[in-house]
Amino acid sequence: MADKKTILITGATAGFGWACARLFAAHNWRLILCGRRRERLEELREILADSAVHIAVCDVRDQGQVAVMIDGLPEEYSRIDVLLNNAGLALGLNHAQSADMEDWETMVDTNIKGLLYLTRAVLPAMVASGRGQVVNMGSVAGSWPYPGGNTYGATKAFVQQFSRNLRADLHGTGVRVTNIEPGMAETEFSLVRFHGDRDQAGNVYQGVTPLTGDDIAEIVYWTVCRPQHVNINSVEVMPTCQSWSPFAVHRESGQG
């Protein structure tokens, strides 16, 4: 038990977080599962009944809740080897001029502030121990814009650059940082983006074979299992069916 490693996974109630919890449990890691939906966390704990699991109901957007969660960890879970900043979401696909400001604020509060709160809370102990890893869940949207991606893409660009700056700040400490940047993946992502509209969310995946939560979990696990002297800075991954489009060019009518 002494050499069992511990991972804290935010957004563990669905999608990438849920898949990561199952994979890391299968490899005998100790799990701290963080999310807002207690019933989902308890369901996951039951599924992982043979594993060491601590659930923490916490809204990462609330710095006070984050502090209470970290300070209140049981002794056997208090040394965190990997922080997986997975909690995040996209809301809406309207163009900026008609977007919902509340959606924008929720994305900033979750994708940026929540990640900052967890990282700041966990880093000092990692630095003191001379090892550990922060894995941030970014997106291809942080590098490649698309119509309606406005604030979501901007929050993931923040995650990308924050991850790079973390690497610079943590130089010489032994703490590693990785940014995972998935493309199209079939999770609850689109259902959340379209505010629970299952038909609209389902249309996103019509006729394609997207990434799955398990695909991303395997990548996360691979990055944290590299030898200590190896840091995977970033991994950008898309399904084979997804790539880039030509530049959009608007032509005035009658201009040829």
N, C-alpha and C positions, 0 to 999 in steps of 0.2 A: 504493500500500500504506500510505502514511503516514496517510491519513485513514480507513482501514478501522477500524471500531469493533469492540470485543471484548465478548462476553457470556459470563458464567460461569453455567452452568445446572446446578443440583443435581437429583438424581433424573432424570438424562437417559436412563436405560435403558428407560423405558416411558412411556406415557400422555402427559400434558401436556408433560413434558420432551422426550420423543422428537419430538413434533410441533413444539415450539418450535425445536428444533435444526434440523429440516428447513426450516422457514420462514425462520429467520434466515440459514441457509446460502444459501438461494435469493436472499436480498437482499445477499449478499456480506459478511456479518459474519464476523469471526474468532470461533471457538467454543472455549470451555473446557468440556468435558463431564465432569461428575462423577457417579459412581455406584459402587455396590458390586460390580456384576457386570461383570467385565472383558470377558467374551465378548460381552456386549451392547454395551458401549462400542466394542469393536473392530468389531463388525458395523455399528454406526452410522457409524463412521469410514469404513468401506469404502463404505457407501452414499453418503456425502458426500465421496467421493474427490477431487472437484474443488475442495473448499473447504479453508480453513485451519482445521484441527481439532487440538486438543490434548486427549487423554483423561487423566483423573486418577481412578484407583481410590481411593476414599476413603469411609469411613463417617462421615457428618457428625455422628454421635453422639459421636465421639471428638475432643476438642478438639486433641489432639496431632497426629492425622492431618490435621486441617484446617490447622493451622499449617504443617506440613511441605508440604502441597499448595500453599498460597499462597506460601510462601518459595521453593519450588522451581520456580515457573513460568518457562518460557523468557522471555528478554527481550522478544520480540515479543508475548507474551501478558500481560505484567506490568501493563499499564495496563488496568484493567477499567472499561468504561464502564457496563455493566449487570450487576447481580447478580440473578439470578432464583432466589430461595429456593423451589424447587419440591418438594424432597424432603419427603415426608410420607406418612402412611398412617392408615387406620382399622383397628382390630382388634376383631372381635367385635361383636355386637349385643345382648348380654345386658343386662338391667337391672342397675343398680349393685350391688344386693344379691347378685347371682350372677356378676358379672363376674370375669374373670381378672386378678389384680393384675399379672402379668407383661405382659399386653397393655396395661394402663394405663401401666406404666413405659416400655414401648417407644414408645408414642404421645407421652408427655411428652419422652422423650429425643430423638426424631426431630423432632417437629413444633415443639417449643419450643427445646430446647437446641441442636439442630443449626442451626436458623435463627439463634439468637443467636451461635453460634460463627462462622458464615460472615459474618454482618453485621459483627461486631466486627473480624474479620480484614481485611475489605475497606474499611471506612469511612474509616480515616485517610488512605489514598491518594486517595480520592475528594474528601474535604474539602480536602486539600492542593492538588488540581488545580482546585478550584472548580466541579466538575461531576461528573455521574454519576447513577445511578438504582438504587435498590433496589426490586425488584418481589417482593412476598411473595404466595405462593399460599395464600389463606385458603379460606373456604367459607361458604355460606349457613348452615351449621351453627353458625358463630360468632355468628349473630344469632337464629336460629330453632331452638328445641329440638325434639327428637323422641325417642320412647322408644328407649332403647338407645344414644343418641348421647352420653351422659354425658361421658366424658373426651375423646373426639374433639372434640365441640362446644366443650368448655372450652378445649382447646388452640387451636382456631381463633378463639375469642373473644380469647385471648391475642394471636394474630397480628394481629387487627384493632386491638386497643388499642396494641400495641407499634408498629404502623405509624403510628398517630396520634401517639404520643409521639416517634417518630423524626422526624416532620415538625416537631414543636416544637423538638427538640434541634438539628435541622439548619437552622433558620431563618437565612437570610442567607448560607448556605454555597454555594448553587447546586446542592446535591444534592437530587434529587427522590425521593419515596417513593410507591409505589402498592400497594394491596392488592386483589388479584383474588379475587372470592368466587363460585366456580361452584356451581351446583346439581347435579342429577343428570347425570352424564356417564359414558359407557361407555368405560372404560379397564380397567386391571388392578385398579382400586380395589376393586371388590366381590370379586374373586377373592382379593385379599390379605385383605380384611376377614373372609372366611369360610374363611381358612386353606387355600386351594387347592381348595375344594369348587366345581367348575365348575357343577354343577346348581343349587346354591343361588345362586351368583353370577349365573347366566343368568336365573333367575327374576326378578331385580330389574328386568330390562329387557324383560320380556314385555309386548307390546302397547303399547309406548311408543316415542317417538322422542327419545332423550336427546341431550344435548350430546356433541360429539366432541372429541378432542384438538385437531383442526384448528380447531374453533370457538374454543377458548381460546387457541390459539397466535396467531390473528389478532387477538384482543383484546389480548394481551400486546404484540404488535408495534405495534399502533396506539398504545398508551399510551406506548411509549418513543420513538415517532417524532413526538410533538407538539413544537412549538417549545419552546425552552429555557425561555421564560417561562410555560409552561403545565404545571401539575402535576395529573395525574389522581389524586385522593386514593384513590378506591375505585371498583370496578366490581362490582356484584352482578348475576349473570346466571343465569337458569334456562331450561330448555327450555320451550317453550310449553305442553307437557302437564303441567308441574309448577306448583303454586301453594300456597296455605296452606289448612289445614283449620280448621273451627270449633274453638273451645275444647272440650276434653274435660271432661265432667261425670260424675262417678261418683255413681250413685244407689243407696242401700241398697235391698235387695229389700223389697217390701211398702210402700215409702214413696211410691208413685205417680209 
